Structure formats: structure tokens, C-alpha cells
């Protein structure tokens, strides 16, 4: 979450997130990321099935978005 907050509004690739959080050995473990993002959405989103803050960029990664 801290990495997303530091890069709010920017798309972070799956590889970037996995490498920064879990280390280079996990750079291809996208399932870890999917599970973790799902858990975060349940904690942060009003409706986790329709996220407004923790957005998926299909085929690329994730982006933290705050509306002003």
C-alpha cells in the first residue's frame, strides 16, 4: 500500500509491485498480487466489486486513484 500511496495516480506494473514488495524472486507471481489487491479492496472500497480507489489497469498493473 505504501508504494501505491507514494505513486498515487500512476500505474504501477505487476512486475514493479511484486519486485518492490516481495523481491525479485517473486516478479512473476501475479497471483500473489491479485489476492493481496482483493484483500485491500475489501478493506478500502465501499463496494469492492466496483473499485473506485484501487484500480486495475488490465494487462499492466494497478493504480491508486483519489477523486478530488
KEGUMI-510400 format. One line per 3 residues: number of its first residue (from 0); for each residue x, y, z of N, C-alpha, C, CB. Coordinates in steps of 0.001 Angstrom, whole numbers, padded with zeros to 6 digits. Glycine has a CB too. Example, Ala and Ser with C-alpha at 12.3 -4.5 7.8 and 13.67 -1.06 7.14 Angstrom:
0) 013190/-005690/007800/012300/-004500/007800/013200/-003300/007800/011308/-004473/009046 ~ 012850/-002250/007080/013670/-001060/007140/012900/000030/007870/014084/-000598/005725
//
This chain:
0) 000827/-001182/000000/000000/000000/000000/000872/001247/000000/-000941/-000003/001201 ~ 001953/001219/000743/002833/002385/000816/003387/002747/-000560/003984/002123/001794 ~ 003725/001759/-001354/004244/002003/-002706/003179/002668/-003568/004713/000682/-003362
3) 001953/002223/-003462/000862/002833/-004220/000619/004270/-003766/-000422/002007/-004068 ~ 000674/004512/-002470/000463/005863/-001943/001567/006799/-002426/000413/005844/-000399 ~ 002792/006330/-002424/003916/007167/-002901/003793/007489/-004389/005258/006459/-002640
6) 003032/006670/-005103/002879/006851/-006553/001420/007063/-006936/003442/005640/-007304 ~ 000659/007735/-006088/-000764/007925/-006314/-001010/008510/-007708/-001361/008841/-005231 ~ -001976/007926/-008416/-002328/008369/-009760/-001505/007736/-010866/-002192/009834/-009842
9) -000402/007091/-010526/000459/006463/-011533/000169/004963/-011617/001955/006705/-011200 ~ 000257/004432/-012812/000095/002989/-012994/001407/002317/-012615/-000316/002636/-014469 ~ 001319/001350/-011717/002474/000542/-011351/002273/-000842/-011945/002665/000475/-009797
12) 003269/-001318/-012647/003152/-002620/-013303/003163/-003743/-012272/004292/-002817/-014317 ~ 002662/-004899/-012719/002695/-006077/-011850/004123/-006333/-011389/002128/-007323/-012581 ~ 005040/-006302/-012323/006452/-006579/-012019/007009/-005583/-011002/007294/-006537/-013304
15) 006707/-004289/-011174/007181/-003272/-010231/006689/-003566/-008819/006718/-001875/-010670 ~ 005406/-003818/-008706/004819/-004066/-007394/005399/-005322/-006747/003307/-004193/-007511 ~ 005443/-006396/-007513/005958/-007653/-006965/007423/-007538/-006556/005795/-008774/-007984
18) 008233/-006911/-007372/009658/-006777/-007080/009891/-005895/-005858/010397/-006202/-008288 ~ 009191/-004779/-005788/009366/-003846/-004667/008858/-004417/-003340/008646/-002540/-004965 ~ 007761/-005143/-003379/007141/-005627/-002149/007693/-006989/-001723/005635/-005716/-002330
21) 007759/-007945/-002639/008169/-009303/-002285/009599/-009642/-002694/007235/-010284/-002913 ~ 010187/-008871/-003588/011549/-009133/-004035/011592/-009700/-005446/012232/-010084/-003083 ~ 012763/-009659/-006048/012950/-010060/-007443/012543/-011514/-007709/014395/-009861/-007839
24) 012678/-012370/-006735/012327/-013779/-006910/010827/-013981/-007155/012758/-014574/-005686 ~ 010015/-012962/-006846/008566/-013060/-006987/008016/-012238/-008151/007905/-012623/-005711 ~ 008875/-011770/-009023/008484/-010865/-010104/007416/-011442/-011040/009698/-010500/-010908
27) 007295/-012746/-011106/006314/-013380/-011999/005093/-013940/-011258/006982/-014497/-012775 ~ 005035/-013766/-009967/003961/-014356/-009145/002738/-013438/-009079/004475/-014643/-007719 ~ 002095/-013233/-010215/000977/-012294/-010273/-000211/-012735/-009421/000533/-012117/-011704
30) -000332/-014012/-009129/-001427/-014479/-008287/-001320/-013878/-006881/-001430/-016020/-008213 ~ -000113/-013740/-006358/000079/-013100/-005051/-000548/-011716/-005062/001586/-013008/-004691 ~ -000261/-010994/-006122/-000733/-009618/-006259/-002254/-009567/-006351/-000110/-008960/-007492
33) -002845/-010441/-007122/-004309/-010472/-007250/-004982/-010698/-005901/-004736/-011569/-008234 ~ -004470/-011637/-005141/-005033/-011948/-003825/-004876/-010743/-002896/-004345/-013201/-003213 ~ -003694/-010171/-002857/-003417/-009039/-001979/-004284/-007835/-002339/-001936/-008661/-002051
36) -004419/-007530/-003618/-005241/-006401/-004047/-006706/-006633/-003693/-005090/-006169/-005557 ~ -007166/-007860/-003810/-008530/-008184/-003410/-008749/-007928/-001927/-008846/-009635/-003740 ~ -007777/-008294/-001109/-007873/-008050/000329/-007891/-006550/000627/-006703/-008725/001066
39) -007039/-005806/-000046/-007018/-004354/000146/-008346/-003715/-000273/-005863/-003732/-000651 ~ -008901/-004171/-001370/-010185/-003623/-001829/-011290/-003861/-000802/-010580/-004248/-003176 ~ -011278/-005023/-000174/-012301/-005303/000844/-012152/-004371/002046/-012213/-006770/001304
42) -010949/-003921/002309/-010714/-003009/003433/-010973/-001547/003056/-009284/-003163/003939 ~ -010669/-001167/001814/-010689/000244/001423/-011917/000700/000648/-009504/000528/000616 ~ -012477/-000187/-000114/-013542/000211/-001035/-014924/000074/-000403/-013473/-000623/-002306
45) -015795/001000/-000730/-017183/000915/-000296/-017848/-000315/-000925/-017954/002207/-000672 ~ -017566/-000535/-002209/-018068/-001699/-002942/-016867/-002349/-003634/-019193/-001294/-003988 ~ -016261/-003363/-003022/-015056/-003976/-003589/-015234/-004520/-005010/-014603/-005088/-002698
48) -016450/-004865/-005383/-016702/-005369/-006734/-016662/-004252/-007773/-018052/-006076/-006789 ~ -016792/-003015/-007330/-016740/-001844/-008212/-015770/-000826/-007622/-018162/-001211/-008401 ~ -014484/-001144/-007657/-013497/-000273/-007003/-013418/001121/-007635/-012127/-000924/-007050
51) -013248/002110/-006782/-013096/003499/-007232/-011720/004056/-006863/-014198/004381/-006623 ~ -011031/003390/-005948/-009735/003882/-005482/-008567/003007/-005948/-009734/003965/-003971 ~ -008712/001716/-005808/-007649/000785/-006179/-008045/000151/-007506/-007415/-000308/-005064
54) -007536/000734/-008580/-007980/000378/-009921/-007026/-000590/-010614/-008137/001623/-010755 ~ -007610/-001511/-011357/-006836/-002442/-012170/-006654/-001840/-013551/-007530/-003832/-012256 ~ -005436/-001863/-014032/-005133/-001496/-015409/-004878/-002824/-016119/-003881/-000490/-015518
57) -005885/-003359/-016817/-005801/-004707/-017389/-004528/-004964/-018197/-006991/-004948/-018264 ~ -003883/-006062/-017854/-002672/-006470/-018548/-001436/-005674/-018182/-002888/-006374/-019994 ~ -001582/-004688/-017281/-000452/-003823/-016932/-000153/-003870/-015443/-000731/-002386/-017357
60) -001123/-003458/-014621/-000881/-003393/-013184/-002027/-002731/-012454/000402/-002652/-012899 ~ -001676/-001879/-011482/-002668/-001244/-010626/-002334/000231/-010439/-002745/-001955/-009265 ~ -003385/000972/-010081/-003230/002408/-009847/-004104/002791/-008667/-003605/003243/-011120
63) -003561/003612/-007772/-004321/004170/-006674/-004855/005504/-007121/-003465/004305/-005390 ~ -006161/005696/-007000/-006809/006903/-007503/-007642/007531/-006408/-007679/006591/-008729 ~ -007484/008842/-006224/-008322/009589/-005290/-008971/010711/-006061/-007501/010136/-004077
66) -010295/010770/-005988/-011024/011837/-006676/-010952/013099/-005834/-012507/011432/-006941 ~ -010833/014216/-006509/-010803/015497/-005807/-012061/016269/-006074/-009590/016316/-006216
//
